[in-house]
Amino acid sequence: MEQNSSQKTDSQAVEKVPTREPKSLPYEGQISAPITDGNVARNNNYMSNNYLVKQLSNKTAPMGRYENVYLSEEERNQLQREIPLLSEYIERLSGYMHRTNKRYTSHADTIRRWYYNDHPKPPERTYERREGESL
């Protein structure tokens, strides 16, 4: 049985509905942004593994209980001059990074900041007085 070219089967009669490409249309509530080469722009706070490998390759052996704190010899020597109980801060940072899965770009700066937050410098006392004030 031959089909007339004017007659179409059910599967041929269905019109193709144009589909939308999800890459070009934003979802509800989102702002559209062009995607180039399939690469998604990274958040500034995100640190790639390659970056960490480069940073950690310049450091000495891992320190702390979880062996996740890295300091160069120069950083370690400088911190030992500034912080009397450096090993306690290394252990504290190691445990904190292990528990929270946080990463820091500079472990030395983090330890220094923690130390100065724990031991703020006392305010400078001035013995000057304004006119009319008594000591």
C-alpha positions in Angstrom: 0.0 0.0 0.0 1.6 3.2 -1.1 1.2 6.5 0.8 0.4 9.6 -1.0 3.0 12.3 -0.4 0.2 14.6 0.7 -0.8 12.1 3.5 1.5 11.9 6.5 1.6 9.3 9.2 0.9 10.3 12.8 4.6 10.5 13.7 5.3 12.8 10.7 2.3 15.0 11.3 3.6 16.2 14.7 5.2 19.5 14.4 8.5 20.1 16.0 8.1 22.7 18.7 11.2 25.0 18.9 13.0 24.3 22.1 14.8 26.9 24.2 18.4 26.5 25.0 18.9 26.5 28.7 22.3 28.2 28.4 20.9 31.3 26.8 17.8 31.8 29.0 18.0 32.6 32.7 15.8 30.8 35.2 13.3 32.7 37.2 14.9 35.3 39.4 18.3 34.9 37.9 20.3 37.4 35.9 21.5 36.2 32.6 25.2 36.2 32.0 27.0 35.0 28.9 28.8 31.7 29.3 32.1 31.5 27.3 33.7 28.3 26.3 31.6 26.4 28.9 33.7 27.8 31.8 31.7 29.2 34.7 33.2 32.3 36.3 34.6 31.4 39.7 33.8 33.1 42.9 36.7 35.3 44.2 36.7 33.4 47.5 37.1 30.1 45.8 40.7 28.7 45.7 41.4 26.1 43.1 43.5 23.1 43.9 46.2 24.2 41.5 46.6 27.5 43.4 46.9 25.6 46.7 49.5 23.2 45.3 51.6 26.1 44.1 51.3 27.9 47.4 52.1 24.8 49.5 55.1 23.7 47.3 57.0 26.7 48.7 56.3 25.7 52.3 58.0 23.2 54.7 56.6 19.9 55.9 53.1 20.0 57.2 52.5 20.9 60.8 49.8 20.4 63.4 47.9 17.3 64.5 46.2 17.0 61.1 49.3 18.0 59.2 47.4 20.7 57.3 49.3 23.9 58.5 52.1 25.0 56.2 54.7 27.7 57.1 58.0 28.5 55.4 61.1 28.6 57.5 61.1 32.4 57.3 57.5 32.6 58.4 58.0 30.2 61.2 61.1 32.0 62.6 59.3 35.4 62.4 56.2 34.0 64.2 58.4 32.5 66.9 59.8 35.9 67.6 56.3 37.5 67.8 54.3 34.7 69.4 55.6 33.0 72.6 53.4 29.8 72.3 53.4 29.3 68.5 52.9 25.6 68.7 49.5 26.1 70.5 48.3 28.4 67.7 49.5 25.9 65.0 47.5 23.1 66.8 44.5 25.5 67.1 44.6 26.3 63.4 45.1 22.7 62.4 42.1 21.5 64.4 39.9 24.4 63.2 40.8 23.8 59.5 40.1 20.1 59.9 36.7 20.6 61.6 35.4 23.2 59.3 37.1 22.3 56.0 38.2 25.9 55.7 41.3 26.9 53.7 43.5 30.0 54.2 45.8 31.6 51.7 48.3 32.4 54.4 48.6 30.3 57.5 51.1 32.7 59.0 48.8 35.7 58.7 45.9 33.7 60.2 48.0 32.7 63.2 49.2 36.3 63.6 45.6 37.6 63.4 44.4 35.1 66.0 47.2 36.0 68.4 46.5 39.7 68.2 42.8 39.1 68.6 43.5 37.1 71.8 46.1 39.6 73.0 45.1 43.1 72.0 47.7 45.9 72.6 46.8 48.1 75.5 45.8 51.6 74.6 48.6 54.2 74.7 48.3 56.4 77.8 48.9 60.0 77.3 49.5 62.2 80.3 48.5 65.4 78.5 45.5 67.2 79.7 43.3 69.8 78.2 42.8 73.1 79.9 40.4 72.7 82.7 40.9 69.0 83.2 42.7 67.5 86.2 44.9 64.5 86.3 
